[in-house]
Amino acid sequence: MRGLVFTEFLEMVEDTFDYDMVDTLIDNTQPKSGGAYTAVGSYDYQELENMVVELSAQSGMAVGDLLQAFGKHLAGVFTQNFAQFFVEAGSALALFREIDRHIHVEVKKLYPDAELPDFKYEDATADTPFKLHYRSERNLYLLAYGLITACFEYYSEPHKVDVKHWQEGSVHCATFEIRPEVSSQVRH
């Protein structure tokens, strides 16, 4: 897993809690890397999973809530560091259509060994919502959920996102069904 994920996770922990919590996570999980991460390095996913579980135990927050918060944090980092993708897309749904076709292609050019989740989409029809399908060996669909909801906030596009999760062998799958929220206010 890319080091950027680790460095940003620890930055979120420090910002949300404090530096002592970062030390506690590293001390209690004893990662093989020693907890010394660089954004361009590559590390074992299990180290991140262990730290998220430990943070849940230390903070009392559910693992799923922590993953969603981390997804929102990452979205903020991505909108700053990779602003061109967000500007070019112009909307959350347009951005989601570009994840596998463009964004992950560019990531792979920079980091050929990056292990990225697979995202496919189905456009909305008159009878069905927009669907974004997630597949990964890693159980991080709630991190993706946080990223998705943060994208709608970034574009100021209120949407309702429902998620269905299942597993196919070692692959974690999720479908995010996305519908625009309609204002309940009546205009005169």
Secondary structure, 3 states (H helix, E strand, C coil): CEHHHHHHHHHHHHHHCCHHHHHHHHHHHCCCCCCCCCCCCECCHHHHHHHHHHHHHHHCCCHHHHHHHHHHHHHHHHHHHCHHHHHHHCCHHHHHHCHHHHHHHHHHHHCCCCCCCEEEEECCCCCCCEEEEEEECCCCHHHHHHHHHHHHHHCCCCEEEEEEEEEECCEEEEEEEEEECCCCCCCC
